[in-house]
Each structure stands twice: as structure tokens, then as C-alpha cells.
Amino acid sequence: MFANIGPVIRKELKSYFNSPIAYVVVVTFLVFSFVEARRLGMQHWWVWPLLTFGIAFAFAFPLFLYFRDRRIEVIGQRSGSR
């Protein structure tokens, strides 16, 4: 039943990666992550481009948001203890 699904999946993936929207999304995320990492004083900002191109955008973006949220909480705790 699913014997010929491989070529269909490859065709869909190829059309996605040839799409200009994929490039726009990735570049926007990289600019956003760089600006936010500098603004919040996050170390190792270079990890996000590596994860984006090495693993996947779908992995790097939520992970960045998690670490960004943790950093915001730490900054909030420091400013609240003064």
C-alpha cells in the first residue's frame, strides 16, 4: 500500500527546501536569535545557527525560545532581589 511513498516524500521535501519562504523564515530566525541573545546577554549565541543548519529549524527555534525564557526569568529574579 505504501510502497511508493518514498518518491512522494522526497518530492515534497525538495519543493519545500526550494521554496523562498523557507529561506526567509530561517534568516529571520537567525537575525532574531542574534539580536535577542545580545540584548539578554546570552552566552554561546553561535549555537543557534549550528543547530538550525546541523539538525533542523524545527528543533533550534523552540530550544532557543526555551533558553530565552530561562534567561528572562534569571534577569527578573536578579532585578527583583535588589
Secondary structure, DSSP 8 states (H G I E B T S, - for coil): --TTHHHHHHHHHHHHHTSHHHHHHHHHHHHHHHHHHHHHT-S-TTHHHHHHHHT-HHHHHHHHHHHHHHHHHHHHHHHHT-
